Amino acid sequence: MRKAVPRVEAVIRLLWTSRGERRLPAAAAFDRAVSKLRRGELERICEFGPFGPIYLIPTPSFLRGLARRIRETGARTVVEVAAGDGHLSRTLARAAPDLRLTATDSGQWERPQARMSAAERRALQNTEVAGLPPGEGVLRLGAVEAIRKLRPDLVLVSWLPPGPLLGQILRAAPKVLEIGAGSGITGDIGCWRYPHDFCDDLDALGRCRLDERPAKQLHTRVTLYG
């Protein structure tokens, strides 16, 4: 990434350390910083940042609320599937040490081209784009494989790509807490045919790569299945 203008640099510093470690921004600090960006800049930072793509942006208040909701289900062992760099599980584990959390990921998106459409691969063939390798402590397991092997009380998923994967996870797991961004962007709204509850209290606490005008609209949607 070329040297960023100050408003962009401020958001990059809010999301990553200089060594590429993910930060945990407070919602108010995030909202102030991204509100200074131009349209489309937040999503470009999150997709083409120097240390890999970012989708969900957890905040401390979101993690506390998420831990509370998990406890209310009676779950104590939690497996995050498709966890990517494992940032959500690591920060949730610090916020809720009573929960036994394991992060897993297939590693499929370690090559950046794996998350691109054919048109995107053509357009970006001469552009350096960071991949998303599983982070430290993330077990290399596919989603259904991880559920069958680890047999958690609850499965945590965040920003699944659109398609059949969410349905496969729901059929394999007793309870699933899905963090997404609504219809057509993540997951599969066809899965609403399964018993579920919307966690409206959590939606306002989370932040994601689409929240470029957080005072006007937030995009996080949390759904509990099972």
LINQUI-V224449 format. One line per field, one symbol per residue. ss: DSSP state (H for helix, E for strand, C for the rest). phi: phi as a letter, one per 30 degrees, with the letter a starting at -180 (. if undefined). burial: I if it has 24 or more other C-alpha atoms within 12 Angstrom, else O. A space follows every 10 residues. Layout:
ss=???
phi=???
burial=???
//
This chain:
ss=CCCCCHHHHH HHHHHECCCC CECCCCHHHH HHHHCCCCCC HHHHHHHHCC CCCCCEECCH HHHHHHHHHH HHCCCCEEEE CCCCCCHHHH HHHHHCCCCE EEEEECCHHH CHHHHCCHHH HHHCCCCCCC CCCCCCCCEE CCHHHHHHHH CCCEEEEECC CCCCHHHHHH HHCCCEEEEE CCCCCCCCHH HHHCCEEECH HHHCCCEECC CCCCCCCCCC EEEEEC
phi=.deddedded deddcbddcj ddcbddeddd ddddddddei ddddeddced cjdbcdbdce dddddddddd dddidbcbcc chdididddd dddddbdddc cbcbadidcd deddccdddd dddcdccdbd dbdedeiddd bdddeddddc hddbccbbhd dekddedddd dccdbbcccb bjeicbiadd ddddeabdce ddedcdbadc ddbddcaccd bcbccj
burial=OOOOOOOIII IIIIIIOOOO OIIIIOIOOI IOIIIIIOOO IIIIIIIIII IIIIIIIIII IIIIIIIOII OOOOIIIIII IIIIIIIIII IIIOIIOOII IIIIIIIOII OIIOIOOOOO OOOOOOOOII IIIIIOOIII IIIIOIIOOI OIIIIIIIII IOOOIIIOII OIIIIIIIII IIOOOIIIIO IOOOOOOOIO OIIIIIIIII IIIIOOOIII IIIIII
//
